[in-house]
Amino acid sequence: MSTAPQLVVHRDKELMAQAAAARLITKIVDAQTSRGSASVVLTGGRNGNGLLAALAAAPARDAIDWGRLDLWWGDERFLPEGDPERNVTQARRALLDAVPLNPKRVHAMPASDGPYGADVDTAAAAYADELARAAGPENHGAVPAFDVLMLGVGPDTHVASLFPELPAVRETERTVVGVHGAPKPPPTRVTLTLPAIRAAREVWLLAAGEDKAGAAAIALSGAGEVQAPAAGAYGRARTLWLLDAAAASRLPRSLYPPASA
Protein backbone atom coordinates (compact mmCIF):
# COMPACT_ATOMS: atom_id res chain seq x y z
CA MET A 1 0.00 0.00 0.00
CA SER A 2 1.17 3.55 -0.60
CA THR A 3 2.41 5.79 2.19
CA ALA A 4 1.34 9.42 2.22
CA PRO A 5 4.30 11.61 1.22
CA GLN A 6 6.04 13.71 3.85
CA LEU A 7 7.75 16.91 2.74
CA VAL A 8 10.85 18.67 4.02
CA VAL A 9 11.71 21.97 2.35
CA HIS A 10 15.20 23.45 2.73
CA ARG A 11 16.35 26.98 1.98
CA ASP A 12 18.63 26.02 -0.91
CA LYS A 13 20.10 23.02 -2.71
CA GLU A 14 23.34 23.04 -0.70
CA LEU A 15 21.51 22.87 2.62
CA MET A 16 19.20 20.21 1.17
CA ALA A 17 22.17 18.06 0.14
CA GLN A 18 23.86 18.42 3.53
CA ALA A 19 20.69 17.65 5.48
CA ALA A 20 19.84 14.68 3.27
CA ALA A 21 23.36 13.31 3.71
CA ALA A 22 23.04 13.61 7.50
CA ARG A 23 19.65 11.92 7.36
CA LEU A 24 21.10 9.09 5.26
CA ILE A 25 24.02 8.54 7.64
CA THR A 26 21.57 8.19 10.53
CA LYS A 27 19.36 5.77 8.59
CA ILE A 28 22.32 3.56 7.57
CA VAL A 29 23.76 3.47 11.10
CA ASP A 30 20.35 2.63 12.56
CA ALA A 31 19.87 -0.23 10.08
CA GLN A 32 23.35 -1.60 10.73
CA THR A 33 22.78 -1.44 14.47
CA SER A 34 19.48 -3.29 14.29
CA ARG A 35 20.15 -5.80 11.51
CA GLY A 36 23.92 -5.85 10.99
CA SER A 37 23.88 -4.40 7.49
CA ALA A 38 22.14 -1.77 5.40
CA SER A 39 20.93 -1.56 1.82
CA VAL A 40 20.65 1.70 -0.14
CA VAL A 41 19.66 2.48 -3.72
CA LEU A 42 21.54 5.44 -5.20
CA THR A 43 20.34 7.91 -7.78
CA GLY A 44 22.38 9.92 -10.25
CA GLY A 45 21.83 13.36 -11.63
CA ARG A 46 22.46 16.75 -10.11
CA ASN A 47 20.72 16.15 -6.80
CA GLY A 48 21.85 12.57 -6.29
CA ASN A 49 25.49 13.45 -6.90
CA GLY A 50 25.16 16.55 -4.72
CA LEU A 51 24.01 14.37 -1.85
CA LEU A 52 26.93 11.96 -2.34
CA ALA A 53 29.42 14.83 -2.39
CA ALA A 54 27.90 16.20 0.82
CA LEU A 55 28.16 12.75 2.37
CA ALA A 56 31.82 12.53 1.38
CA ALA A 57 32.45 15.85 3.15
CA ALA A 58 30.49 14.98 6.31
CA PRO A 59 32.68 14.13 9.34
CA ALA A 60 29.90 11.79 10.54
CA ARG A 61 30.41 9.52 7.51
CA ASP A 62 32.89 7.56 9.64
CA ALA A 63 29.98 6.36 11.78
CA ILE A 64 28.97 4.10 8.87
CA ASP A 65 30.45 0.60 8.64
CA TRP A 66 31.09 0.87 4.92
CA GLY A 67 31.97 -2.83 4.64
CA ARG A 68 28.44 -3.78 5.72
CA LEU A 69 26.60 -1.59 3.24
CA ASP A 70 25.00 -2.82 0.02
CA LEU A 71 24.69 -0.24 -2.74
CA TRP A 72 22.31 -0.60 -5.67
CA TRP A 73 21.21 1.77 -8.41
CA GLY A 74 17.75 2.88 -9.46
CA ASP A 75 18.78 3.25 -13.07
CA GLU A 76 21.80 3.50 -15.32
CA ARG A 77 22.74 4.86 -18.70
CA PHE A 78 23.61 1.90 -20.91
CA LEU A 79 27.07 3.08 -21.88
CA PRO A 80 30.56 1.54 -21.73
CA GLU A 81 32.20 0.88 -18.36
CA GLY A 82 33.86 4.03 -17.04
CA ASP A 83 31.91 6.40 -19.27
CA PRO A 84 31.68 9.75 -17.45
CA GLU A 85 27.92 9.84 -18.06
CA ARG A 86 27.27 6.59 -16.19
CA ASN A 87 25.73 7.06 -12.75
CA VAL A 88 28.18 4.63 -11.17
CA THR A 89 31.15 6.55 -12.61
CA GLN A 90 29.82 9.79 -11.15
CA ALA A 91 29.08 8.13 -7.81
CA ARG A 92 32.63 6.76 -7.59
CA ARG A 93 34.02 10.23 -8.21
CA ALA A 94 31.68 11.89 -5.70
CA LEU A 95 31.99 9.37 -2.84
CA LEU A 96 32.56 5.69 -3.44
CA ASP A 97 36.30 5.81 -4.18
CA ALA A 98 36.85 7.67 -0.90
CA VAL A 99 35.28 5.14 1.48
CA PRO A 100 36.17 1.50 2.34
CA LEU A 101 33.29 -0.31 0.63
CA ASN A 102 33.24 -4.06 0.06
CA PRO A 103 33.45 -4.30 -3.77
CA LYS A 104 31.19 -7.37 -3.70
CA ARG A 105 28.45 -5.24 -2.15
CA VAL A 106 28.58 -2.52 -4.80
CA HIS A 107 25.97 -3.68 -7.30
CA ALA A 108 26.52 -1.58 -10.40
CA MET A 109 24.16 -2.08 -13.32
CA PRO A 110 25.71 -3.69 -16.42
CA ALA A 111 27.59 -1.59 -18.96
CA SER A 112 27.10 -1.74 -22.72
CA ASP A 113 30.54 -3.34 -23.15
CA GLY A 114 29.96 -5.86 -20.37
CA PRO A 115 29.08 -9.58 -20.54
CA TYR A 116 25.72 -8.91 -22.22
CA GLY A 117 27.13 -6.64 -24.91
CA ALA A 118 24.68 -4.22 -26.43
CA ASP A 119 21.64 -6.31 -25.38
CA VAL A 120 20.05 -3.99 -22.83
CA ASP A 121 17.10 -6.29 -22.16
CA THR A 122 19.35 -9.20 -21.22
CA ALA A 123 21.43 -6.84 -19.08
CA ALA A 124 18.27 -5.72 -17.28
CA ALA A 125 17.20 -9.32 -16.69
CA ALA A 126 20.63 -10.11 -15.24
CA TYR A 127 20.30 -7.23 -12.75
CA ALA A 128 16.84 -8.49 -11.81
CA ASP A 129 18.41 -11.90 -11.11
CA GLU A 130 21.07 -10.27 -8.92
CA LEU A 131 18.37 -8.49 -6.94
CA ALA A 132 16.39 -11.69 -6.55
CA ARG A 133 19.44 -13.53 -5.21
CA ALA A 134 19.93 -10.79 -2.61
CA ALA A 135 16.31 -10.90 -1.46
CA GLY A 136 15.82 -12.86 1.73
CA PRO A 137 12.76 -14.80 2.85
CA GLU A 138 11.75 -11.82 4.98
CA ASN A 139 11.65 -9.54 1.94
CA HIS A 140 8.55 -8.72 -0.03
CA GLY A 141 9.01 -10.25 -3.44
CA ALA A 142 11.96 -10.45 -5.79
CA VAL A 143 14.10 -7.59 -4.47
CA PRO A 144 15.68 -6.81 -1.11
CA ALA A 145 13.74 -4.56 1.26
CA PHE A 146 16.02 -1.58 0.69
CA ASP A 147 16.43 0.63 3.75
CA VAL A 148 16.46 3.77 1.60
CA LEU A 149 15.83 4.12 -2.12
CA MET A 150 16.65 7.56 -3.48
CA LEU A 151 15.25 9.07 -6.65
CA GLY A 152 15.89 12.33 -8.40
CA VAL A 153 12.78 13.92 -9.88
CA GLY A 154 13.11 15.18 -13.46
CA PRO A 155 11.41 18.32 -14.81
CA ASP A 156 9.02 16.00 -16.70
CA THR A 157 8.25 14.08 -13.44
CA HIS A 158 10.39 11.08 -14.43
CA VAL A 159 12.13 9.07 -11.71
CA ALA A 160 14.91 6.54 -12.34
CA SER A 161 14.48 5.99 -16.10
CA LEU A 162 10.70 5.75 -15.86
CA PHE A 163 9.45 8.42 -18.23
CA PRO A 164 5.82 9.56 -18.64
CA GLU A 165 3.74 7.29 -20.86
CA LEU A 166 6.65 5.03 -21.90
CA PRO A 167 6.34 1.22 -21.49
CA ALA A 168 8.68 0.96 -18.48
CA VAL A 169 6.39 2.99 -16.21
CA ARG A 170 3.52 0.62 -17.00
CA GLU A 171 5.48 -2.50 -15.99
CA THR A 172 3.77 -4.41 -13.17
CA GLU A 173 5.65 -7.74 -13.07
CA ARG A 174 9.36 -7.36 -13.82
CA THR A 175 11.63 -5.55 -11.35
CA VAL A 176 14.19 -4.28 -13.90
CA VAL A 177 13.68 -3.46 -17.56
CA GLY A 178 15.63 -2.08 -20.49
CA VAL A 179 14.55 1.32 -21.77
CA HIS A 180 14.59 2.08 -25.49
CA GLY A 181 14.05 5.56 -26.86
CA ALA A 182 14.27 7.57 -23.65
CA PRO A 183 13.37 11.22 -24.35
CA LYS A 184 16.67 12.42 -22.89
CA PRO A 185 20.11 11.13 -23.92
CA PRO A 186 21.30 8.50 -23.92
CA PRO A 187 18.16 6.79 -25.24
CA THR A 188 19.10 3.31 -23.99
CA ARG A 189 18.99 2.70 -20.24
CA VAL A 190 18.39 0.14 -17.51
CA THR A 191 15.88 0.96 -14.77
CA LEU A 192 14.13 -0.40 -11.73
CA THR A 193 10.37 -0.51 -12.17
CA LEU A 194 7.70 0.82 -9.83
CA PRO A 195 7.16 -2.64 -8.24
CA ALA A 196 10.86 -2.77 -7.30
CA ILE A 197 10.85 0.81 -6.02
CA ARG A 198 7.82 0.13 -3.83
CA ALA A 199 9.60 -2.75 -2.10
CA ALA A 200 11.83 -0.23 -0.30
CA ARG A 201 11.19 0.58 3.32
CA GLU A 202 11.72 4.25 2.57
CA VAL A 203 11.65 6.11 -0.75
CA TRP A 204 13.23 9.57 -0.84
CA LEU A 205 12.51 11.86 -3.78
CA LEU A 206 15.02 14.67 -4.31
CA ALA A 207 14.13 17.86 -6.13
CA ALA A 208 16.04 21.14 -6.17
CA GLY A 209 15.83 24.09 -8.50
CA GLU A 210 13.09 26.09 -10.19
CA ASP A 211 13.08 23.65 -13.11
CA LYS A 212 11.69 21.00 -10.74
CA ALA A 213 8.87 23.12 -9.30
CA GLY A 214 6.28 22.12 -11.88
CA ALA A 215 7.13 18.44 -11.59
CA ALA A 216 6.83 18.49 -7.80
CA ALA A 217 3.48 20.27 -7.99
CA ILE A 218 2.11 17.78 -10.53
CA ALA A 219 3.37 14.67 -8.75
CA LEU A 220 2.06 15.81 -5.36
CA SER A 221 -1.33 16.91 -6.68
CA GLY A 222 -2.76 13.44 -7.23
CA ALA A 223 -1.57 12.88 -10.80
CA GLY A 224 -1.53 9.34 -12.19
CA GLU A 225 1.77 7.45 -12.23
CA VAL A 226 1.72 6.77 -15.99
CA GLN A 227 1.53 10.51 -16.69
CA ALA A 228 3.71 11.48 -13.70
CA PRO A 229 5.97 8.59 -12.66
CA ALA A 230 7.14 10.40 -9.50
CA ALA A 231 3.57 10.11 -8.21
CA GLY A 232 3.90 6.32 -8.27
CA ALA A 233 7.14 6.17 -6.28
CA TYR A 234 6.49 5.40 -2.62
CA GLY A 235 7.93 3.31 0.17
CA ARG A 236 6.36 0.66 2.39
CA ALA A 237 7.07 2.57 5.61
CA ARG A 238 7.78 6.11 4.46
CA THR A 239 7.79 8.35 1.40
CA LEU A 240 9.87 11.49 1.84
CA TRP A 241 10.14 14.41 -0.55
CA LEU A 242 13.30 16.45 0.07
CA LEU A 243 13.09 19.80 -1.73
CA ASP A 244 14.68 23.20 -1.77
CA ALA A 245 12.57 26.35 -1.67
CA ALA A 246 12.77 26.81 -5.44
CA ALA A 247 11.45 23.31 -6.18
CA ALA A 248 8.68 23.80 -3.61
CA SER A 249 7.67 27.22 -4.92
CA ARG A 250 4.53 26.00 -6.71
CA LEU A 251 3.27 23.78 -3.90
CA PRO A 252 0.38 24.93 -1.72
CA ARG A 253 1.70 25.80 1.74
CA SER A 254 -0.82 23.36 3.19
CA LEU A 255 1.36 20.51 1.91
CA TYR A 256 4.34 21.25 4.12
CA PRO A 257 4.84 22.76 7.56
CA PRO A 258 6.06 26.34 7.89
CA ALA A 259 8.83 25.06 10.19
CA SER A 260 10.60 23.23 7.36
CA ALA A 261 14.30 24.06 7.51
Sequence and secondary structure as in RCSB ss.txt:
>XXXX:A:sequence
MSTAPQLVVHRDKELMAQAAAARLITKIVDAQTSRGSASVVLTGGRNGNGLLAALAAAPARDAIDWGRLDLWWGD
ERFLPEGDPERNVTQARRALLDAVPLNPKRVHAMPASDGPYGADVDTAAAAYADELARAAGPENHGAVPAFDVLM
LGVGPDTHVASLFPELPAVRETERTVVGVHGAPKPPPTRVTLTLPAIRAAREVWLLAAGEDKAGAAAIALSGAGE
VQAPAAGAYGRARTLWLLDAAAASRLPRSLYPPASA
>XXXX:A:secstr
    EEEEEESSHHHHHHHHHHHHHHHHHHHHHHHS EEEEE  HHHHHHHHHHHHH GGGGGS GGGEEEEESE
EE   TT TTSHHHHHHHHTGGGS   GGGB     TTSTTTT HHHHHHHHHHHHHHH  TTSSSSS   SEEE
EE  TTS BTTB TTSGGGG  S SEEEE S SSSSS EEEE HHHHTTSSEEEEEE SGGGHHHHHHHTTT  T
TT GGGG   SSEEEEEEETTTTTTS GGGS TT  
